[in-house]
Amino acid sequence: MPLFGPPNIGQLEARRDVQGLIKALAFKDAAIRRAAAEALAPLKDPDAVQPLAVLLDDESVAVRRAAAAALAERGGLRVVEPLIRALENTDAEVRSIASTAVFRRLMTDADTDTRRATATALGRIGTPEGVGPLLKAIKDADEGVRVAAIKGLAAIGDVQAVLPLVLVVAHEESRARSTGRADAAMERAATQALDTLCDGRAIEPLKAALAHDDADVREIAIRRLARIGSPEVAAALTPLLTDADPAIRRASARGLGEMGWQPPADETGVRYFAALRQWRRCAECGAAVVPLLVSSFDGVDPLEQDDILFALAQLDWQPDEAGAMAARYWAARGRWDKCVEMGEPAVEVLDSILRGTPKWRTRVEAAGALAAMNQPRTVPFQRLDLVHQALATVDAEGEEADKRGLLEAFLVEERLFDPEAETVEFCKCGYPATKTPAGGQPQPIVELLGFERTSSKATTYYCPSCDARRATIPD
């Protein structure tokens, strides 16, 4: 007979003899091992964790269940790995005990290291049941837990995580714009997770994100969908070309372009080019584009307005009303007679051309139109009539030498040049620009040049034929 009988679990428990109970975990009788595990549960002693973890592989189901329950009672960092391993136990009740502990307790444990380790372990084992707790954990107070949860979601690979991760990226991007500060680690982890998750399976959650109230969320979803690039994606993005938000319209058009989508020559194509501000290409879609071009004109900058006018000219548009847009249109087409016919509505446009158009010949035409409307200007030409005559000679057929002779004679006739005492210098375009007295310095022929006040104390003169800057004269 053995000298010693089985351990008295009741006495050990009453004395709170942790070491005795731990020894009892190795007893050959499964009932003793189970009782010892149950007795250790409320004691929550850290020394018992490893011996209890060993029993998760016990041959007795009852022992395994008691060990899992004891570990679940304790919580904390030490039990994370054993309980995570128990999620894959062959016994359903052991798995249930472990999952309850992991998902409800360890993920909300007061210790951040415990929460972080649990999130990491859930990602490592890849259990689908971990998705819900990890989604909650991306709002954890601790950055390390949030990042671990995001990485865990990426590792599990469930597309349930797509929309929440899109929200994370949108939030951080918005925060960076508004405050200059963002959680870079969070944004980087969420972006990398979306890189992993956003394949064909993610189309539906991304389409759901397109209906979100936040434009940032919709824009991120658009970009992600474009990377997938399928007919289903194109069908989801094309309606967004008419979205009320121009940023969404632009993102959709860019996404479609990145996919290699070809815009049709209809209203959809018009919306596509308009979203990208490719106004000139709108003309490719035919007359259907005219209303959109006209309605968009006042809302874009001057350079884009020029592109709209170009597209309208390609379509041979005829303005119905006399206004600033019509005046700009006719001026862009070189139809100065139409501007004259319009009268007063064209004056402001013609004046703006005189003030800032880089092509001096265009300024000459605008000044001529104003003169024809009995509204002559003294700026930027002192003698517009002389400029017209000189340009006519430069543009006429004939040899350059002959034209220079005619221009010198013209200058003499207008008393702008004394051939006995001065020489004339011509621009490379053949236009008379300066005269030089014998032994003196070149002087601009100001009556023939365009001029601008380049500062409060100087005037710069330009050749109205080739736009060359000829001289800057201090006051």
PALUM-601610 format. One record per residue (C-alpha): residue in three letters; residue number from 1; x, y, z. Coordinates in steps of 0.02 Angstrom, whole numbers. Layout:
// residues N
{"ALA" NUM {X Y Z}},
...
***
This chain:
// residues 475
{"MET" 1 {0 0 0}},
{"PRO" 2 {62 176 -37}},
{"LEU" 3 {120 277 110}},
{"PHE" 4 {25 429 53}},
{"GLY" 5 {-153 442 -16}},
{"PRO" 6 {-223 570 -140}},
{"PRO" 7 {-207 754 -94}},
{"ASN" 8 {-352 828 2}},
{"ILE" 9 {-406 966 -115}},
{"GLY" 10 {-532 1036 9}},
{"GLN" 11 {-400 1059 144}},
{"LEU" 12 {-276 1135 20}},
{"GLU" 13 {-409 1254 -42}},
{"ALA" 14 {-459 1303 135}},
{"ARG" 15 {-278 1341 178}},
{"ARG" 16 {-258 1433 10}},
{"ASP" 17 {-108 1321 -19}},
{"VAL" 18 {-67 1369 -197}},
{"GLN" 19 {91 1265 -208}},
{"GLY" 20 {0 1112 -145}},
{"LEU" 21 {-139 1135 -271}},
{"ILE" 22 {-10 1159 -410}},
{"LYS" 23 {70 993 -362}},
{"ALA" 24 {-102 913 -366}},
{"LEU" 25 {-120 967 -548}},
{"ALA" 26 {4 829 -591}},
{"PHE" 27 {-87 692 -495}},
{"LYS" 28 {-127 537 -595}},
{"ASP" 29 {-312 541 -554}},
{"ALA" 30 {-405 656 -677}},
{"ALA" 31 {-536 698 -546}},
{"ILE" 32 {-399 764 -431}},
{"ARG" 33 {-321 865 -570}},
{"ARG" 34 {-491 940 -613}},
{"ALA" 35 {-529 981 -431}},
{"ALA" 36 {-359 1062 -408}},
{"ALA" 37 {-386 1169 -563}},
{"GLU" 38 {-558 1222 -501}},
{"ALA" 39 {-486 1266 -330}},
{"LEU" 40 {-349 1372 -408}},
{"ALA" 41 {-472 1474 -512}},
{"PRO" 42 {-525 1600 -378}},
{"LEU" 43 {-349 1615 -308}},
{"LYS" 44 {-281 1692 -469}},
{"ASP" 45 {-101 1658 -421}},
{"PRO" 46 {26 1694 -562}},
{"ASP" 47 {126 1539 -516}},
{"ALA" 48 {-20 1431 -568}},
{"VAL" 49 {-32 1497 -747}},
{"GLN" 50 {99 1386 -828}},
{"PRO" 51 {43 1224 -741}},
{"LEU" 52 {-137 1261 -790}},
{"ALA" 53 {-84 1298 -968}},
{"VAL" 54 {-6 1125 -978}},
{"LEU" 55 {-175 1049 -933}},
{"LEU" 56 {-256 1127 -1088}},
{"ASP" 57 {-184 974 -1178}},
{"ASP" 58 {-239 850 -1045}},
{"GLU" 59 {-313 687 -1104}},
{"SER" 60 {-466 721 -997}},
{"VAL" 61 {-594 841 -1070}},
{"ALA" 62 {-654 886 -896}},
{"VAL" 63 {-478 933 -843}},
{"ARG" 64 {-454 1039 -998}},
{"ARG" 65 {-617 1130 -963}},
{"ALA" 66 {-570 1162 -781}},
{"ALA" 67 {-397 1226 -832}},
{"ALA" 68 {-471 1342 -963}},
{"ALA" 69 {-597 1410 -837}},
{"ALA" 70 {-460 1439 -708}},
{"LEU" 71 {-353 1534 -832}},
{"ALA" 72 {-505 1635 -889}},
{"GLU" 73 {-540 1686 -710}},
{"ARG" 74 {-369 1761 -689}},
{"GLY" 75 {-349 1866 -848}},
{"GLY" 76 {-193 1970 -876}},
{"LEU" 77 {-45 1958 -992}},
{"ARG" 78 {15 1787 -931}},
{"VAL" 79 {-143 1697 -989}},
{"VAL" 80 {-152 1773 -1163}},
{"GLU" 81 {-52 1641 -1255}},
{"PRO" 82 {-130 1491 -1165}},
{"LEU" 83 {-307 1551 -1194}},
{"ILE" 84 {-273 1598 -1374}},
{"ARG" 85 {-208 1422 -1399}},
{"ALA" 86 {-365 1356 -1317}},
{"LEU" 87 {-470 1437 -1453}},
{"GLU" 88 {-412 1294 -1564}},
{"ASN" 89 {-446 1154 -1438}},
{"THR" 90 {-539 1002 -1502}},
{"ASP" 91 {-672 1020 -1367}},
{"ALA" 92 {-809 1146 -1404}},
{"GLU" 93 {-834 1194 -1222}},
{"VAL" 94 {-649 1230 -1198}},
{"ARG" 95 {-657 1340 -1353}},
{"SER" 96 {-811 1426 -1286}},
{"ILE" 97 {-730 1462 -1116}},
{"ALA" 98 {-573 1527 -1202}},
{"SER" 99 {-666 1635 -1327}},
{"THR" 100 {-771 1716 -1192}},
{"ALA" 101 {-615 1757 -1095}},
{"VAL" 102 {-517 1819 -1244}},
{"PHE" 103 {-653 1919 -1331}},
{"ARG" 104 {-741 1991 -1178}},
{"ARG" 105 {-606 2003 -1047}},
{"LEU" 106 {-432 2008 -1119}},
{"MET" 107 {-478 2133 -1254}},
{"THR" 108 {-547 2249 -1119}},
{"ASP" 109 {-417 2212 -986}},
{"ALA" 110 {-355 2363 -888}},
{"ASP" 111 {-176 2318 -935}},
{"THR" 112 {-128 2387 -1106}},
{"ASP" 113 {5 2253 -1131}},
{"THR" 114 {-129 2121 -1111}},
{"ARG" 115 {-244 2202 -1238}},
{"ARG" 116 {-102 2228 -1360}},
{"ALA" 117 {-39 2049 -1344}},
{"THR" 118 {-215 1981 -1366}},
{"ALA" 119 {-243 2081 -1525}},
{"THR" 120 {-78 2021 -1594}},
{"ALA" 121 {-114 1840 -1550}},
{"LEU" 122 {-287 1846 -1629}},
{"GLY" 123 {-211 1904 -1791}},
{"ARG" 124 {-80 1769 -1783}},
{"ILE" 125 {-203 1625 -1765}},
{"GLY" 126 {-322 1706 -1891}},
{"THR" 127 {-484 1654 -1810}},
{"PRO" 128 {-638 1736 -1891}},
{"GLU" 129 {-715 1758 -1718}},
{"GLY" 130 {-579 1883 -1681}},
{"VAL" 131 {-644 2010 -1808}},
{"GLY" 132 {-778 2084 -1696}},
{"PRO" 133 {-666 2114 -1545}},
{"LEU" 134 {-527 2181 -1654}},
{"LEU" 135 {-645 2303 -1739}},
{"LYS" 136 {-691 2370 -1566}},
{"ALA" 137 {-507 2378 -1520}},
{"ILE" 138 {-465 2499 -1662}},
{"LYS" 139 {-548 2630 -1550}},
{"ASP" 140 {-443 2582 -1398}},
{"ALA" 141 {-366 2722 -1295}},
{"ASP" 142 {-191 2653 -1323}},
{"GLU" 143 {-108 2677 -1492}},
{"GLY" 144 {-13 2515 -1479}},
{"VAL" 145 {-174 2418 -1454}},
{"ARG" 146 {-256 2508 -1600}},
{"VAL" 147 {-112 2469 -1717}},
{"ALA" 148 {-104 2287 -1659}},
{"ALA" 149 {-291 2269 -1689}},
{"ILE" 150 {-276 2339 -1865}},
{"LYS" 151 {-133 2222 -1906}},
{"GLY" 152 {-233 2079 -1833}},
{"LEU" 153 {-379 2119 -1946}},
{"ALA" 154 {-264 2121 -2097}},
{"ALA" 155 {-194 1952 -2047}},
{"ILE" 156 {-368 1875 -2028}},
{"GLY" 157 {-416 1943 -2199}},
{"ASP" 158 {-602 1966 -2170}},
{"VAL" 159 {-679 2103 -2279}},
{"GLN" 160 {-792 2154 -2134}},
{"ALA" 161 {-643 2261 -2085}},
{"VAL" 162 {-637 2360 -2247}},
{"LEU" 163 {-763 2496 -2207}},
{"PRO" 164 {-701 2525 -2028}},
{"LEU" 165 {-524 2539 -2092}},
{"VAL" 166 {-578 2662 -2226}},
{"LEU" 167 {-655 2765 -2087}},
{"VAL" 168 {-490 2761 -1992}},
{"VAL" 169 {-391 2825 -2141}},
{"ALA" 170 {-521 2960 -2179}},
{"HIS" 171 {-520 3018 -1998}},
{"GLU" 172 {-330 3032 -1991}},
{"GLU" 173 {-319 3121 -2160}},
{"SER" 174 {-452 3245 -2105}},
{"ARG" 175 {-366 3273 -1937}},
{"ALA" 176 {-201 3305 -2024}},
{"ARG" 177 {-280 3436 -2137}},
{"SER" 178 {-373 3526 -1998}},
{"THR" 179 {-246 3519 -1857}},
{"GLY" 180 {-82 3471 -1938}},
{"ARG" 181 {-74 3321 -1822}},
{"ALA" 182 {-123 3141 -1854}},
{"ASP" 183 {-86 2967 -1788}},
{"ALA" 184 {41 2919 -1920}},
{"ALA" 185 {59 2741 -1855}},
{"MET" 186 {-129 2715 -1861}},
{"GLU" 187 {-146 2786 -2035}},
{"ARG" 188 {2 2685 -2100}},
{"ALA" 189 {-63 2523 -2023}},
{"ALA" 190 {-240 2552 -2089}},
{"THR" 191 {-175 2594 -2262}},
{"GLN" 192 {-68 2438 -2268}},
{"ALA" 193 {-214 2333 -2205}},
{"LEU" 194 {-324 2401 -2344}},
{"ASP" 195 {-187 2357 -2468}},
{"THR" 196 {-204 2178 -2408}},
{"LEU" 197 {-394 2171 -2398}},
{"CYS" 198 {-451 2269 -2550}},
{"ASP" 199 {-465 2138 -2685}},
{"GLY" 200 {-619 2079 -2778}},
{"ARG" 201 {-701 2024 -2615}},
{"ALA" 202 {-696 2204 -2552}},
{"ILE" 203 {-804 2278 -2691}},
{"GLU" 204 {-966 2267 -2594}},
{"PRO" 205 {-904 2348 -2431}},
{"LEU" 206 {-818 2482 -2534}},
{"LYS" 207 {-978 2514 -2631}},
{"ALA" 208 {-1066 2532 -2464}},
{"ALA" 209 {-936 2664 -2416}},
{"LEU" 210 {-986 2764 -2570}},
{"ALA" 211 {-1149 2806 -2483}},
{"HIS" 212 {-1064 2874 -2327}},
{"ASP" 213 {-1101 3054 -2274}},
{"ASP" 214 {-917 3097 -2260}},
{"ALA" 215 {-841 3147 -2427}},
{"ASP" 216 {-668 3091 -2368}},
{"VAL" 217 {-735 2915 -2340}},
{"ARG" 218 {-813 2913 -2513}},
{"GLU" 219 {-654 2975 -2594}},
{"ILE" 220 {-547 2841 -2511}},
{"ALA" 221 {-672 2708 -2564}},
{"ILE" 222 {-663 2772 -2742}},
{"ARG" 223 {-474 2761 -2744}},
{"ARG" 224 {-479 2584 -2675}},
{"LEU" 225 {-610 2528 -2799}},
{"ALA" 226 {-509 2599 -2943}},
{"ARG" 227 {-363 2488 -2893}},
{"ILE" 228 {-473 2335 -2908}},
{"GLY" 229 {-527 2389 -3082}},
{"SER" 230 {-669 2283 -3148}},
{"PRO" 231 {-828 2313 -3249}},
{"GLU" 232 {-924 2309 -3085}},
{"VAL" 233 {-813 2447 -3017}},
{"ALA" 234 {-836 2553 -3173}},
{"ALA" 235 {-1024 2535 -3156}},
{"ALA" 236 {-1011 2595 -2976}},
{"LEU" 237 {-901 2745 -3015}},
{"THR" 238 {-984 2818 -3170}},
{"PRO" 239 {-1139 2880 -3076}},
{"LEU" 240 {-1024 2979 -2961}},
{"LEU" 241 {-974 3089 -3109}},
{"THR" 242 {-1133 3186 -3070}},
{"ASP" 243 {-1104 3196 -2882}},
{"ALA" 244 {-1138 3364 -2800}},
{"ASP" 245 {-960 3368 -2729}},
{"PRO" 246 {-829 3416 -2861}},
{"ALA" 247 {-695 3321 -2765}},
{"ILE" 248 {-797 3161 -2781}},
{"ARG" 249 {-826 3193 -2966}},
{"ARG" 250 {-641 3219 -2992}},
{"ALA" 251 {-591 3066 -2890}},
{"SER" 252 {-713 2958 -2987}},
{"ALA" 253 {-649 3020 -3154}},
{"ARG" 254 {-469 2992 -3101}},
{"GLY" 255 {-512 2819 -3040}},
{"LEU" 256 {-597 2775 -3204}},
{"GLY" 257 {-447 2841 -3300}},
{"GLU" 258 {-326 2738 -3196}},
{"MET" 259 {-429 2584 -3238}},
{"GLY" 260 {-408 2618 -3424}},
{"TRP" 261 {-592 2657 -3444}},
{"GLN" 262 {-633 2746 -3606}},
{"PRO" 263 {-764 2885 -3595}},
{"PRO" 264 {-905 2870 -3720}},
{"ALA" 265 {-950 3016 -3834}},
{"ASP" 266 {-1108 3057 -3738}},
{"GLU" 267 {-1160 3146 -3578}},
{"THR" 268 {-1059 3023 -3472}},
{"GLY" 269 {-903 3067 -3570}},
{"VAL" 270 {-943 3252 -3550}},
{"ARG" 271 {-957 3231 -3361}},
{"TYR" 272 {-794 3134 -3359}},
{"PHE" 273 {-693 3268 -3448}},
{"ALA" 274 {-778 3407 -3349}},
{"ALA" 275 {-735 3322 -3184}},
{"LEU" 276 {-553 3320 -3237}},
{"ARG" 277 {-564 3501 -3297}},
{"GLN" 278 {-514 3441 -3470}},
{"TRP" 279 {-632 3565 -3551}},
{"ARG" 280 {-554 3559 -3723}},
{"ARG" 281 {-585 3373 -3736}},
{"CYS" 282 {-768 3399 -3697}},
{"ALA" 283 {-790 3449 -3878}},
{"GLU" 284 {-757 3268 -3925}},
{"CYS" 285 {-928 3225 -3856}},
{"GLY" 286 {-1024 3336 -3978}},
{"ALA" 287 {-1157 3468 -3958}},
{"ALA" 288 {-1227 3386 -3801}},
{"VAL" 289 {-1084 3465 -3706}},
{"VAL" 290 {-1135 3646 -3739}},
{"PRO" 291 {-1254 3671 -3591}},
{"LEU" 292 {-1127 3604 -3467}},
{"LEU" 293 {-987 3711 -3539}},
{"VAL" 294 {-1094 3868 -3533}},
{"SER" 295 {-1155 3835 -3356}},
{"SER" 296 {-977 3797 -3295}},
{"PHE" 297 {-897 3953 -3368}},
{"ASP" 298 {-923 4074 -3224}},
{"GLY" 299 {-865 3950 -3092}},
{"VAL" 300 {-689 3918 -3158}},
{"ASP" 301 {-529 4019 -3167}},
{"PRO" 302 {-480 4122 -3320}},
{"LEU" 303 {-365 3987 -3392}},
{"GLU" 304 {-504 3859 -3384}},
{"GLN" 305 {-624 3985 -3458}},
{"ASP" 306 {-508 3997 -3608}},
{"ASP" 307 {-516 3807 -3626}},
{"ILE" 308 {-707 3812 -3619}},
{"LEU" 309 {-710 3946 -3753}},
{"PHE" 310 {-593 3839 -3859}},
{"ALA" 311 {-710 3690 -3844}},
{"LEU" 312 {-861 3797 -3888}},
{"ALA" 313 {-770 3865 -4039}},
{"GLN" 314 {-732 3687 -4095}},
{"LEU" 315 {-920 3657 -4091}},
{"ASP" 316 {-953 3821 -4184}},
{"TRP" 317 {-1063 3881 -4043}},
{"GLN" 318 {-1165 4039 -4070}},
{"PRO" 319 {-1201 4139 -3911}},
{"ASP" 320 {-1385 4177 -3883}},
{"GLU" 321 {-1357 4323 -3767}},
{"ALA" 322 {-1242 4474 -3767}},
{"GLY" 323 {-1137 4462 -3610}},
{"ALA" 324 {-962 4443 -3544}},
{"MET" 325 {-950 4260 -3595}},
{"ALA" 326 {-1008 4299 -3772}},
{"ALA" 327 {-883 4443 -3784}},
{"ARG" 328 {-741 4331 -3723}},
{"TYR" 329 {-796 4199 -3848}},
{"TRP" 330 {-798 4315 -3998}},
{"ALA" 331 {-633 4393 -3946}},
{"ALA" 332 {-554 4221 -3930}},
{"ARG" 333 {-612 4182 -4106}},
{"GLY" 334 {-545 4346 -4172}},
{"ARG" 335 {-720 4407 -4216}},
{"TRP" 336 {-696 4585 -4159}},
{"ASP" 337 {-840 4641 -4269}},
{"LYS" 338 {-957 4537 -4159}},
{"CYS" 339 {-889 4626 -4005}},
{"VAL" 340 {-923 4794 -4088}},
{"GLU" 341 {-1101 4738 -4128}},
{"MET" 342 {-1128 4692 -3945}},
{"GLY" 343 {-1082 4866 -3888}},
{"GLU" 344 {-1081 4903 -3701}},
{"PRO" 345 {-1083 4720 -3639}},
{"ALA" 346 {-915 4694 -3727}},
{"VAL" 347 {-826 4847 -3657}},
{"GLU" 348 {-767 4772 -3493}},
{"VAL" 349 {-700 4617 -3581}},
{"LEU" 350 {-606 4720 -3709}},
{"ASP" 351 {-532 4828 -3571}},
{"SER" 352 {-473 4671 -3479}},
{"ILE" 353 {-387 4614 -3639}},
{"LEU" 354 {-300 4782 -3653}},
{"ARG" 355 {-239 4768 -3473}},
{"GLY" 356 {-171 4593 -3469}},
{"THR" 357 {-172 4486 -3626}},
{"PRO" 358 {7 4429 -3662}},
{"LYS" 359 {-13 4442 -3851}},
{"TRP" 360 {8 4624 -3901}},
{"ARG" 361 {-74 4599 -4070}},
{"THR" 362 {-230 4545 -3976}},
{"ARG" 363 {-221 4705 -3876}},
{"VAL" 364 {-211 4802 -4038}},
{"GLU" 365 {-369 4718 -4100}},
{"ALA" 366 {-460 4749 -3936}},
{"ALA" 367 {-409 4932 -3939}},
{"GLY" 368 {-471 4944 -4119}},
{"ALA" 369 {-639 4870 -4070}},
{"LEU" 370 {-658 4996 -3930}},
{"ALA" 371 {-615 5138 -4048}},
{"ALA" 372 {-747 5074 -4170}},
{"MET" 373 {-872 5084 -4026}},
{"ASN" 374 {-824 5267 -3997}},
{"GLN" 375 {-732 5219 -3839}},
{"PRO" 376 {-549 5249 -3883}},
{"ARG" 377 {-414 5217 -3752}},
{"THR" 378 {-247 5304 -3730}},
{"VAL" 379 {-173 5153 -3641}},
{"PRO" 380 {-80 5045 -3688}},
{"PHE" 381 {-52 5136 -3854}},
{"GLN" 382 {-18 5321 -3875}},
{"ARG" 383 {-61 5321 -4061}},
{"LEU" 384 {-164 5168 -4109}},
{"ASP" 385 {-185 5235 -4286}},
{"LEU" 386 {4 5235 -4312}},
{"VAL" 387 {21 5061 -4238}},
{"HIS" 388 {-109 4997 -4361}},
{"GLN" 389 {-17 5075 -4509}},
{"ALA" 390 {151 5006 -4456}},
{"LEU" 391 {81 4830 -4429}},
{"ALA" 392 {-4 4834 -4598}},
{"THR" 393 {163 4870 -4681}},
{"VAL" 394 {254 4735 -4582}},
{"ASP" 395 {120 4607 -4628}},
{"ALA" 396 {113 4653 -4812}},
{"GLU" 397 {190 4547 -4949}},
{"GLY" 398 {361 4599 -5012}},
{"GLU" 399 {545 4602 -4976}},
{"GLU" 400 {603 4651 -4803}},
{"ALA" 401 {716 4788 -4870}},
{"ASP" 402 {571 4865 -4966}},
{"LYS" 403 {459 4861 -4813}},
{"ARG" 404 {592 4942 -4706}},
{"GLY" 405 {607 5081 -4832}},
{"LEU" 406 {419 5108 -4828}},
{"LEU" 407 {420 5110 -4639}},
{"GLU" 408 {561 5238 -4631}},
{"ALA" 409 {466 5349 -4753}},
{"PHE" 410 {311 5329 -4646}},
{"LEU" 411 {408 5382 -4493}},
{"VAL" 412 {476 5534 -4582}},
{"GLU" 413 {302 5582 -4639}},
{"GLU" 414 {236 5569 -4462}},
{"ARG" 415 {386 5668 -4399}},
{"LEU" 416 {443 5527 -4289}},
{"PHE" 417 {612 5509 -4370}},
{"ASP" 418 {746 5622 -4447}},
{"PRO" 419 {848 5522 -4574}},
{"GLU" 420 {984 5654 -4575}},
{"ALA" 421 {1019 5640 -4389}},
{"GLU" 422 {951 5471 -4333}},
{"THR" 423 {950 5286 -4375}},
{"VAL" 424 {805 5165 -4348}},
{"GLU" 425 {823 4996 -4264}},
{"PHE" 426 {697 4863 -4312}},
{"CYS" 427 {638 4713 -4211}},
{"LYS" 428 {680 4542 -4280}},
{"CYS" 429 {501 4539 -4341}},
{"GLY" 430 {535 4695 -4448}},
{"TYR" 431 {439 4818 -4340}},
{"PRO" 432 {518 4989 -4307}},
{"ALA" 433 {558 4999 -4122}},
{"THR" 434 {694 5125 -4078}},
{"LYS" 435 {789 5270 -4154}},
{"THR" 436 {966 5323 -4112}},
{"PRO" 437 {1032 5500 -4134}},
{"ALA" 438 {1210 5517 -4198}},
{"GLY" 439 {1324 5490 -4049}},
{"GLY" 440 {1174 5466 -3934}},
{"GLN" 441 {1079 5327 -3846}},
{"PRO" 442 {937 5225 -3924}},
{"GLN" 443 {764 5292 -3887}},
{"PRO" 444 {600 5194 -3902}},
{"ILE" 445 {480 5259 -4033}},
{"VAL" 446 {344 5270 -3903}},
{"GLU" 447 {206 5317 -4026}},
{"LEU" 448 {225 5147 -4111}},
{"LEU" 449 {247 5037 -3957}},
{"GLY" 450 {134 4965 -3824}},
{"PHE" 451 {173 5014 -3646}},
{"GLU" 452 {140 4962 -3467}},
{"ARG" 453 {177 5042 -3301}},
{"THR" 454 {295 4913 -3225}},
{"SER" 455 {319 5011 -3064}},
{"SER" 456 {269 5177 -2990}},
{"LYS" 457 {425 5254 -3067}},
{"ALA" 458 {452 5166 -3234}},
{"THR" 459 {366 5122 -3398}},
{"THR" 460 {409 4970 -3505}},
{"TYR" 461 {382 4971 -3694}},
{"TYR" 462 {343 4819 -3802}},
{"CYS" 463 {340 4781 -3987}},
{"PRO" 464 {155 4759 -4035}},
{"SER" 465 {205 4642 -4176}},
{"CYS" 466 {313 4511 -4089}},
{"ASP" 467 {289 4551 -3902}},
{"ALA" 468 {475 4586 -3876}},
{"ARG" 469 {516 4701 -3731}},
{"ARG" 470 {607 4849 -3803}},
{"ALA" 471 {648 4967 -3659}},
{"THR" 472 {607 5017 -3480}},
{"ILE" 473 {613 5205 -3453}},
{"PRO" 474 {618 5284 -3280}},
{"ASP" 475 {502 5432 -3252}},
***
